[in-house]
Amino acid sequence: MNNKMNMTGFSFGKAIIVTCAGIMSMGCSQLLSPEASAKQNTGSQKITQVETTANQDFNFDWKFSLSEGGNRYQVNYDDSQWKNVRLPHDWSIEADYTQENTSGATGYLPAGKAWYRKHFETPNAQVVQVLFDGIYNHSKVWVNGHLLGYRPNGYVPFHYDLTPYLFKDGRQNVIAVEVDRSRYVDSRWYTGSGIYRNVKLITNNNIHIPIWGDYITTPKITDEQAWVKLQTEINNRQDKAEALDIKTQIFNPNGQLVSSKRQTLMVKAKQTATLNRELTIENPNLWDIDAPNLYTASTQIYKGEQLLDSIKTQFGVRYFKNDPNKGFYLNGRNIKIKGVNLHHDAGLVGAAVPKGVWKRRLSKLKQAGVNAIRTAHNSPSKEFLELCDEMGFLVQDEIFDEWHNPKDKRKNFNQTGDGAHETQSYSDYFAEWAEKDLKATIKRDRNHASIFQWSIGNEIEWTYPRYTKATGYWGEDTPEDVNYYWSAPPRTPEQIKQALNETSVKGEALEKTAAKLAKWTREMDLTRPVTANLVTPSASHVGGYTDALDVIGYSYRQSVYEYGHKHYPEKMILGTENWVQWHEWQHVLEKDYIPGIFVWTGIDYLGESNGRWPRKGTNSGMLDFAGFKKPSYHMMKTLWNDEPHIYLTTKPMSESAYTVKNTKLVEKTDGSWKKGKWTWRDVNNHWNYQTEQLISVEAYTNLDEVELKLNGVSLGKRNLTDNPDRILKWAVPFKAGALTAIAWKDGKKYTQQLNTAAEPVAVKLTTDKTELNANGYDVAHIVAQLIDKNGNPVKHKEGLIQFELPNSLRLLGVDNGASDNIQRHLSTQIKTKHGRALLIVQSKFTATKAQITLKGALTSNPIQLTLK
């Protein structure tokens, strides 16, 4: 037997374990009766399987008002003139881009204060709760005039008990939510505004499993068997104790029953008990990035033959190890982490992202070879994590961007002086709310197979100048040739320690806060390492920050890799922010002890664009704002995906990074490719220039040799081995026609071709779906591309696109992917970029046929959608 794993915690540097979490009991939970019976289910009891628990979709039929008012939580308040909305809802993305009372830091979109109200019947249930997956931000929730609670953090999930306040006399109940996002520059990126994530109404019996009450781990895995440990809370709200029969079943990815157990449990009155049990799975199907197998655990609570409650929880069987010298191992296999950072917005839909929009974007990243995601810099939605589970992405779940000290939202460094109300941020609430927010997030997320690391902070050192000053990168004594990005630390650990000791600590020390956050994380989960993204690791190693961490994330610090590994060989180093550049990946390939990187970013995001109007966001991504592939995407695909790939780019030589020397293209600044940072060079993907104009042609590829032809005439072959920058280059006098790159591998021919396009005469419409479920959620992406009379895409000229769609579809908006496109998204009209534009539509509830067409002079093919 190959015993891969036999531990309940993890030994760093040897092994970090399995699926979903550590083994511990919640503070309010108490196991009141030992296991009295552990028999296998024989199916002999005749029990009617009636589900009494309901997770009701609570997203529809809300009223919304972008206004202020102190009495809008009252039951009899007249909301008849309010706007009808459905959730998730982000009111900011529906508005116009503007510089008035906005900031580039948060995307030049307005914020403000608003109210939501919903009328609903009292459910036929003993316990009724409402679960919010996230409200941005400073939310207060009332039901029937009773204040249920307040939450300043906009990214954390939370729930309230409605039971004591619901009407029992037939009147409709009213839930009211106040959202105060008047602090419109409280982040360094676009946040969105409102109830921008899903809402559920949870109904139960008085004996039930609390929200997030199920916790599953797999502490031991072999080829032949996996041991599954389940910890389930059971709440008894009755005035008397109850003897309960608990049935647990595990189903494999095909839905087949593979393990089951029955136990009895006595739960005292007005108490919560925790039931622990262990089951086994024979010949387990492991969850992996290439085979994301998911099991389902079903737990049912019976009183005699009456089913009181049930819960189904998906989990994965997998194990991993972090070796400070050899890197990362998943299921015993050494792999490189090919990661991307993602913010939580998705372009034209803002922060209220339908699952189908994320799926399209994640699918494209998967095609490039991406296998990991860092949720920068906040916890994601439950739906996002479900997709990562299903699609096979490793996830670093990050929770905080600030601790006690605020960052300057318009920059990345510490805030100096008192901030105005509009820049007030979570740091003002951290001391009171950090533990509660962190634990709620981990409790919701810890069953997700995709999560393999918890990150407690992003670039926190910027707000602790004591750390930054100690590094020696900044100061009067810093040598002129020392550069923060490209130079190894100018000071030894001993010198840094001395500098830290000479500086007084103001407020709570960074390392003390880190220790508390790490402690709280491990109280919730011992199966995943704790990490953070460090900007001054040379000081953080010395100052005690890294003592709290298991994996040390380095932010743009490739120059510190060797220093860190030499001085702290017991610590695993991971690149948690890196540029989308080949030279970043080169370090990973050359150093076994660097397990991988997370590039900044996978997709362009709104915000972090202060003072750059009309640029609405940051265009450092592999995909643009509309989810279209960028040149950097194709470069990373040649590095991260073994599937043969060629991509051609062009640029007038005078505007390119090159010059001709001895008939060959060389960089104007020798070695500049080694210093590429956040954005890729500006290149085109078309073949439309002036006759005889000298053009720089580049090919990105993972094939050894590529031949370039113009109208069938060879322009020569180029080899990867001759190009350390992995870019094949030709100087080509322009002639109209076909520019073709050709390569061979294993006897198979691969080509990439650019054709000179004539004037645009039509628009070609394509869709990623032809059938939609008429469920109010399913989405379709309609891409419009200008084409010439020969059907060639026109990428060098732009046109105005006017979509026309029927009432059976909901308009989500339009975009062209450009960072300087600041037209209103909630529109049917858009000017193209590279001759291309995107429309996203969402289904409604009527099964019908729907046709999308264009208005205007250019003809187009219609798109037919079937809603069923």
Solvent accessible surface area in square Angstrom, and as a share of the most:
residue,aa,sasa,rsa
1,M,161,0.72
2,N,80,0.41
3,N,79,0.40
4,K,53,0.22
5,M,8,0.03
6,N,99,0.51
7,M,60,0.27
8,T,73,0.42
9,G,23,0.22
10,F,44,0.18
11,S,41,0.26
12,F,53,0.22
13,G,19,0.18
14,K,143,0.61
15,A,16,0.12
16,I,0,0.00
17,I,1,0.01
18,V,0,0.00
19,T,0,0.00
20,C,0,0.00
21,A,0,0.00
22,G,0,0.00
23,I,53,0.27
24,M,42,0.19
25,S,59,0.38
26,M,30,0.13
27,G,82,0.79
28,C,103,0.62
29,S,14,0.09
30,Q,96,0.43
31,L,85,0.42
32,L,36,0.18
33,S,20,0.13
34,P,106,0.66
35,E,77,0.35
36,A,79,0.61
37,S,32,0.21
38,A,58,0.45
39,K,124,0.52
40,Q,112,0.50
41,N,37,0.19
42,T,112,0.65
43,G,57,0.55
44,S,90,0.58
45,Q,83,0.37
46,K,181,0.77
47,I,22,0.11
48,T,102,0.60
49,Q,93,0.41
50,V,81,0.46
51,E,100,0.45
52,T,54,0.31
53,T,29,0.17
54,A,49,0.38
55,N,101,0.52
56,Q,86,0.38
57,D,57,0.30
58,F,1,0.00
59,N,2,0.01
60,F,44,0.18
61,D,116,0.60
62,W,0,0.00
63,K,44,0.19
64,F,13,0.06
65,S,17,0.11
66,L,101,0.50
67,S,37,0.24
68,E,111,0.50
69,G,25,0.24
70,G,67,0.64
71,N,71,0.37
72,R,38,0.14
73,Y,58,0.22
74,Q,83,0.37
75,V,39,0.23
76,N,142,0.73
77,Y,53,0.20
78,D,102,0.53
79,D,11,0.06
80,S,65,0.42
81,Q,164,0.73
82,W,29,0.10
83,K,106,0.45
84,N,112,0.58
85,V,16,0.09
86,R,31,0.11
87,L,0,0.00
88,P,26,0.17
89,H,5,0.02
90,D,3,0.02
91,W,10,0.03
92,S,0,0.00
93,I,12,0.06
94,E,34,0.15
95,A,25,0.19
96,D,77,0.40
97,Y,16,0.06
98,T,39,0.23
99,Q,109,0.48
100,E,129,0.58
101,N,105,0.54
102,T,16,0.10
103,S,5,0.03
104,G,1,0.01
105,A,1,0.00
106,T,2,0.01
107,G,0,0.00
108,Y,11,0.04
109,L,2,0.01
110,P,38,0.24
111,A,13,0.10
112,G,27,0.26
113,K,63,0.27
114,A,0,0.00
115,W,3,0.01
116,Y,0,0.00
117,R,0,0.00
118,K,16,0.07
119,H,69,0.31
120,F,15,0.06
121,E,107,0.48
122,T,47,0.27
123,P,28,0.17
124,N,163,0.84
125,A,38,0.30
126,Q,95,0.42
127,V,0,0.00
128,V,3,0.01
129,Q,13,0.06
130,V,0,0.00
131,L,26,0.13
132,F,0,0.00
133,D,14,0.07
134,G,0,0.00
135,I,1,0.00
136,Y,9,0.03
137,N,7,0.03
138,H,12,0.05
139,S,0,0.00
140,K,76,0.32
141,V,0,0.00
142,W,24,0.08
143,V,0,0.00
144,N,13,0.07
145,G,29,0.28
146,H,88,0.39
147,L,99,0.49
148,L,32,0.16
149,G,17,0.16
150,Y,70,0.27
151,R,23,0.08
152,P,4,0.03
153,N,14,0.07
154,G,2,0.02
155,Y,21,0.08
156,V,2,0.01
157,P,0,0.00
158,F,6,0.02
159,H,65,0.29
160,Y,30,0.11
161,D,46,0.24
162,L,0,0.00
163,T,29,0.17
164,P,94,0.59
165,Y,76,0.29
166,L,12,0.06
167,F,29,0.12
168,K,155,0.66
169,D,95,0.49
170,G,68,0.65
171,R,131,0.48
172,Q,85,0.38
173,N,0,0.00
174,V,3,0.02
175,I,0,0.00
176,A,0,0.00
177,V,0,0.00
178,E,37,0.17
179,V,0,0.00
180,D,26,0.13
181,R,1,0.01
182,S,26,0.17
183,R,25,0.09
184,Y,44,0.17
185,V,0,0.00
186,D,11,0.06
187,S,11,0.07
188,R,9,0.03
189,W,9,0.03
190,Y,1,0.01
191,T,0,0.00
192,G,0,0.00
193,S,0,0.00
194,G,0,0.00
195,I,0,0.00
196,Y,3,0.01
197,R,11,0.04
198,N,28,0.14
199,V,0,0.00
200,K,72,0.31
201,L,2,0.01
202,I,14,0.07
203,T,12,0.07
204,N,6,0.03
205,N,28,0.14
206,N,44,0.23
207,I,4,0.02
208,H,3,0.02
209,I,10,0.05
210,P,29,0.18
211,I,20,0.10
212,W,44,0.15
213,G,2,0.02
214,D,4,0.02
215,Y,4,0.02
216,I,0,0.00
217,T,2,0.01
218,T,0,0.00
219,P,10,0.06
220,K,47,0.20
221,I,0,0.00
222,T,1,0.00
223,D,73,0.38
224,E,70,0.31
225,Q,36,0.16
226,A,0,0.00
227,W,48,0.17
228,V,0,0.00
229,K,54,0.23
230,L,0,0.00
231,Q,10,0.04
232,T,0,0.00
233,E,6,0.03
234,I,0,0.00
235,N,26,0.13
236,N,0,0.00
237,R,72,0.26
238,Q,41,0.18
239,D,124,0.64
240,K,116,0.49
241,A,49,0.38
242,E,17,0.07
243,A,62,0.48
244,L,3,0.02
245,D,26,0.14
246,I,1,0.01
247,K,18,0.08
248,T,1,0.00
249,Q,24,0.11
250,I,0,0.00
251,F,52,0.22
252,N,21,0.11
253,P,51,0.32
254,N,122,0.63
255,G,51,0.49
256,Q,110,0.49
257,L,89,0.44
258,V,54,0.31
259,S,16,0.11
260,S,9,0.06
261,K,29,0.12
262,R,17,0.06
263,Q,2,0.01
264,T,51,0.30
265,L,2,0.01
266,M,84,0.37
267,V,0,0.00
268,K,107,0.45
269,A,30,0.23
270,K,127,0.54
271,Q,73,0.32
272,T,19,0.11
273,A,0,0.00
274,T,2,0.01
275,L,3,0.01
276,N,59,0.30
277,R,7,0.03
278,E,72,0.32
279,L,6,0.03
280,T,45,0.26
281,I,2,0.01
282,E,101,0.45
283,N,108,0.56
284,P,17,0.11
285,N,64,0.33
286,L,38,0.19
287,W,0,0.00
288,D,15,0.08
289,I,15,0.08
290,D,118,0.61
291,A,46,0.36
292,P,40,0.25
293,N,42,0.22
294,L,19,0.09
295,Y,3,0.01
296,T,31,0.18
297,A,0,0.00
298,S,4,0.03
299,T,0,0.00
300,Q,16,0.07
301,I,0,0.00
302,Y,0,0.00
303,K,76,0.32
304,G,52,0.50
305,E,115,0.52
306,Q,105,0.47
307,L,7,0.04
308,L,12,0.06
309,D,2,0.01
310,S,14,0.09
311,I,44,0.22
312,K,142,0.60
313,T,16,0.09
314,Q,96,0.43
315,F,0,0.00
316,G,0,0.00
317,V,0,0.00
318,R,1,0.01
319,Y,16,0.06
320,F,2,0.01
321,K,66,0.28
322,N,0,0.00
323,D,27,0.14
324,P,12,0.08
325,N,83,0.42
326,K,108,0.46
327,G,1,0.01
328,F,0,0.00
329,Y,45,0.17
330,L,0,0.00
331,N,20,0.10
332,G,52,0.50
333,R,99,0.36
334,N,69,0.35
335,I,20,0.10
336,K,43,0.18
337,I,0,0.00
338,K,46,0.20
339,G,0,0.00
340,V,0,0.00
341,N,0,0.00
342,L,8,0.04
343,H,8,0.04
344,H,18,0.08
345,D,6,0.03
346,A,0,0.00
347,G,1,0.01
348,L,4,0.02
349,V,9,0.05
350,G,0,0.00
351,A,5,0.04
352,A,16,0.12
353,V,15,0.08
354,P,21,0.13
355,K,66,0.28
356,G,22,0.21
357,V,1,0.00
358,W,14,0.05
359,K,108,0.46
360,R,30,0.11
361,R,6,0.02
362,L,0,0.00
363,S,33,0.21
364,K,36,0.15
365,L,0,0.00
366,K,58,0.25
367,Q,87,0.39
368,A,0,0.00
369,G,16,0.15
370,V,1,0.01
371,N,10,0.05
372,A,0,0.00
373,I,0,0.00
374,R,0,0.00
375,T,7,0.04
376,A,1,0.01
377,H,7,0.03
378,N,4,0.02
379,S,1,0.01
380,P,9,0.05
381,S,21,0.14
382,K,89,0.38
383,E,41,0.19
384,F,8,0.04
385,L,0,0.00
386,E,46,0.21
387,L,3,0.02
388,C,0,0.00
389,D,11,0.06
390,E,80,0.36
391,M,32,0.14
392,G,0,0.00
393,F,0,0.00
394,L,2,0.01
395,V,0,0.00
396,Q,0,0.00
397,D,0,0.00
398,E,0,0.00
399,I,9,0.05
400,F,3,0.01
401,D,18,0.09
402,E,12,0.05
403,W,0,0.00
404,H,53,0.24
405,N,47,0.24
406,P,41,0.26
407,K,1,0.00
408,D,40,0.21
409,K,7,0.03
410,R,99,0.36
411,K,128,0.54
412,N,53,0.27
413,F,97,0.40
414,N,44,0.23
415,Q,43,0.19
416,T,114,0.66
417,G,63,0.60
418,D,150,0.78
419,G,41,0.40
420,A,53,0.41
421,H,96,0.43
422,E,48,0.22
423,T,16,0.09
424,Q,58,0.26
425,S,6,0.04
426,Y,38,0.14
427,S,10,0.06
428,D,91,0.47
429,Y,40,0.15
430,F,5,0.02
431,A,84,0.65
432,E,134,0.60
433,W,27,0.09
434,A,2,0.02
435,E,68,0.31
436,K,113,0.48
437,D,0,0.00
438,L,0,0.00
439,K,46,0.20
440,A,16,0.13
441,T,0,0.00
442,I,0,0.00
443,K,26,0.11
444,R,15,0.05
445,D,0,0.00
446,R,2,0.01
447,N,21,0.11
448,H,19,0.08
449,A,1,0.01
450,S,0,0.00
451,I,0,0.00
452,F,1,0.00
453,Q,0,0.00
454,W,0,0.00
455,S,0,0.00
456,I,0,0.00
457,G,0,0.00
458,N,0,0.00
459,E,13,0.06
460,I,1,0.00
461,E,0,0.00
462,W,27,0.10
463,T,5,0.03
464,Y,16,0.06
465,P,51,0.32
466,R,44,0.16
467,Y,2,0.01
468,T,16,0.09
469,K,135,0.57
470,A,2,0.02
471,T,0,0.00
472,G,3,0.03
473,Y,15,0.06
474,W,104,0.36
475,G,49,0.47
476,E,186,0.83
477,D,102,0.53
478,T,27,0.16
479,P,68,0.42
480,E,183,0.82
481,D,122,0.63
482,V,33,0.19
483,N,66,0.34
484,Y,30,0.11
485,Y,49,0.18
486,W,61,0.22
487,S,22,0.14
488,A,60,0.47
489,P,14,0.09
490,P,45,0.28
491,R,51,0.19
492,T,64,0.37
493,P,17,0.11
494,E,124,0.56
495,Q,93,0.41
496,I,0,0.00
497,K,116,0.49
498,Q,110,0.49
499,A,20,0.15
500,L,5,0.02
501,N,109,0.56
502,E,127,0.57
503,T,53,0.31
504,S,84,0.54
505,V,73,0.42
506,K,175,0.74
507,G,72,0.69
508,E,49,0.22
509,A,20,0.15
510,L,1,0.01
511,E,44,0.20
512,K,120,0.51
513,T,1,0.00
514,A,0,0.00
515,A,52,0.41
516,K,70,0.30
517,L,0,0.00
518,A,1,0.01
519,K,115,0.49
520,W,38,0.13
521,T,0,0.00
522,R,68,0.25
523,E,57,0.25
524,M,3,0.01
525,D,1,0.00
526,L,65,0.32
527,T,0,0.00
528,R,1,0.00
529,P,1,0.00
530,V,0,0.00
531,T,0,0.00
532,A,0,0.00
533,N,0,0.00
534,L,0,0.00
535,V,3,0.01
536,T,3,0.02
537,P,2,0.01
538,S,2,0.01
539,A,0,0.00
540,S,0,0.00
541,H,13,0.06
542,V,37,0.21
543,G,16,0.16
544,G,14,0.14
545,Y,0,0.00
546,T,2,0.01
547,D,111,0.58
548,A,9,0.07
549,L,3,0.02
550,D,17,0.09
551,V,0,0.00
552,I,0,0.00
553,G,0,0.00
554,Y,1,0.00
555,S,0,0.00
556,Y,17,0.06
557,R,2,0.01
558,Q,17,0.08
559,S,23,0.15
560,V,1,0.01
561,Y,1,0.00
562,E,117,0.52
563,Y,28,0.11
564,G,0,0.00
565,H,39,0.17
566,K,152,0.65
567,H,69,0.31
568,Y,34,0.13
569,P,67,0.42
570,E,102,0.46
571,K,32,0.14
572,M,0,0.00
573,I,2,0.01
574,L,1,0.00
575,G,0,0.00
576,T,0,0.00
577,E,7,0.03
578,N,0,0.00
579,W,0,0.00
580,V,4,0.02
581,Q,15,0.07
582,W,26,0.09
583,H,6,0.03
584,E,1,0.00
585,W,5,0.02
586,Q,51,0.23
587,H,43,0.19
588,V,0,0.00
589,L,96,0.48
590,E,112,0.50
591,K,23,0.10
592,D,80,0.42
593,Y,29,0.11
594,I,0,0.00
595,P,1,0.01
596,G,0,0.00
597,I,0,0.00
598,F,0,0.00
599,V,0,0.00
600,W,13,0.05
601,T,0,0.00
602,G,0,0.00
603,I,7,0.04
604,D,3,0.02
605,Y,3,0.01
606,L,1,0.00
607,G,0,0.00
608,E,49,0.22
609,S,0,0.00
610,N,54,0.28
611,G,71,0.68
612,R,130,0.48
613,W,82,0.29
614,P,57,0.36
615,R,53,0.19
616,K,1,0.00
617,G,0,0.00
618,T,17,0.10
619,N,51,0.26
620,S,4,0.03
621,G,1,0.01
622,M,0,0.00
623,L,0,0.00
624,D,14,0.07
625,F,0,0.00
626,A,0,0.00
627,G,0,0.00
628,F,8,0.03
629,K,67,0.29
630,K,39,0.17
631,P,30,0.19
632,S,4,0.03
633,Y,1,0.00
634,H,21,0.09
635,M,1,0.00
636,M,0,0.00
637,K,22,0.09
638,T,6,0.04
639,L,26,0.13
640,W,7,0.02
641,N,30,0.15
642,D,132,0.69
643,E,101,0.45
644,P,32,0.20
645,H,31,0.14
646,I,11,0.06
647,Y,20,0.08
648,L,0,0.00
649,T,0,0.00
650,T,1,0.00
651,K,20,0.09
652,P,11,0.07
653,M,18,0.08
654,S,96,0.62
655,E,111,0.50
656,S,17,0.11
657,A,33,0.25
658,Y,1,0.00
659,T,57,0.33
660,V,63,0.36
661,K,124,0.52
662,N,130,0.67
663,T,121,0.70
664,K,136,0.58
665,L,17,0.09
666,V,55,0.32
667,E,26,0.12
668,K,108,0.46
669,T,92,0.54
670,D,140,0.72
671,G,21,0.20
672,S,40,0.26
673,W,33,0.11
674,K,107,0.45
675,K,104,0.44
676,G,19,0.18
677,K,66,0.28
678,W,87,0.30
679,T,75,0.44
680,W,44,0.15
681,R,65,0.24
682,D,110,0.57
683,V,18,0.11
684,N,31,0.16
685,N,30,0.15
686,H,25,0.11
687,W,0,0.00
688,N,25,0.13
689,Y,35,0.13
690,Q,135,0.60
691,T,102,0.59
692,E,99,0.45
693,Q,61,0.27
694,L,69,0.34
695,I,0,0.00
696,S,2,0.01
697,V,0,0.00
698,E,4,0.02
699,A,0,0.00
700,Y,0,0.00
701,T,1,0.00
702,N,34,0.17
703,L,5,0.02
704,D,116,0.60
705,E,68,0.31
706,V,0,0.00
707,E,33,0.15
708,L,0,0.00
709,K,57,0.24
710,L,13,0.07
711,N,75,0.39
712,G,60,0.57
713,V,100,0.58
714,S,57,0.37
715,L,57,0.29
716,G,25,0.24
717,K,111,0.47
718,R,65,0.24
719,N,46,0.24
720,L,25,0.13
721,T,130,0.76
722,D,102,0.53
723,N,18,0.09
724,P,93,0.58
725,D,11,0.05
726,R,49,0.18
727,I,4,0.02
728,L,0,0.00
729,K,22,0.09
730,W,3,0.01
731,A,35,0.27
732,V,2,0.01
733,P,58,0.37
734,F,6,0.03
735,K,100,0.42
736,A,63,0.49
737,G,27,0.26
738,A,26,0.20
739,L,0,0.00
740,T,20,0.12
741,A,0,0.00
742,I,18,0.09
743,A,2,0.02
744,W,160,0.56
745,K,92,0.39
746,D,139,0.72
747,G,69,0.66
748,K,123,0.52
749,K,102,0.43
750,Y,52,0.20
751,T,74,0.43
752,Q,49,0.22
753,Q,86,0.38
754,L,9,0.04
755,N,56,0.29
756,T,37,0.21
757,A,8,0.06
758,A,46,0.36
759,E,100,0.45
760,P,31,0.19
761,V,75,0.43
762,A,16,0.12
763,V,3,0.02
764,K,105,0.44
765,L,3,0.02
766,T,61,0.35
767,T,36,0.21
768,D,75,0.39
769,K,72,0.30
770,T,86,0.50
771,E,89,0.40
772,L,2,0.01
773,N,80,0.41
774,A,21,0.17
775,N,62,0.32
776,G,2,0.02
777,Y,67,0.25
778,D,25,0.13
779,V,2,0.01
780,A,0,0.00
781,H,2,0.01
782,I,0,0.00
783,V,31,0.18
784,A,0,0.00
785,Q,28,0.12
786,L,1,0.00
787,I,29,0.15
788,D,3,0.02
789,K,157,0.66
790,N,109,0.56
791,G,43,0.41
792,N,27,0.14
793,P,60,0.38
794,V,0,0.00
795,K,52,0.22
796,H,60,0.27
797,K,77,0.33
798,E,70,0.32
799,G,17,0.17
800,L,109,0.54
801,I,3,0.02
802,Q,42,0.19
803,F,2,0.01
804,E,81,0.36
805,L,37,0.19
806,P,45,0.28
807,N,139,0.71
808,S,23,0.15
809,L,6,0.03
810,R,71,0.26
811,L,43,0.21
812,L,19,0.10
813,G,0,0.00
814,V,0,0.00
815,D,0,0.00
816,N,12,0.06
817,G,6,0.05
818,A,11,0.09
819,S,19,0.13
820,D,79,0.41
821,N,16,0.08
822,I,48,0.25
823,Q,56,0.25
824,R,98,0.36
825,H,2,0.01
826,L,70,0.35
827,S,30,0.19
828,T,37,0.21
829,Q,75,0.33
830,I,1,0.00
831,K,120,0.51
832,T,4,0.02
833,K,80,0.34
834,H,83,0.37
835,G,0,0.00
836,R,59,0.22
837,A,0,0.00
838,L,1,0.01
839,L,0,0.00
840,I,4,0.02
841,V,0,0.00
842,Q,4,0.02
843,S,2,0.01
844,K,82,0.35
845,F,125,0.52
846,T,86,0.50
847,A,72,0.56
848,T,48,0.28
849,K,150,0.63
850,A,2,0.02
851,Q,81,0.36
852,I,0,0.00
853,T,35,0.20
854,L,27,0.14
855,K,108,0.46
856,G,69,0.66
857,A,105,0.82
858,L,52,0.26
859,T,95,0.55
860,S,38,0.24
861,N,63,0.32
862,P,66,0.41
863,I,13,0.07
864,Q,100,0.45
865,L,1,0.00
866,T,35,0.20
867,L,2,0.01
868,K,130,0.55
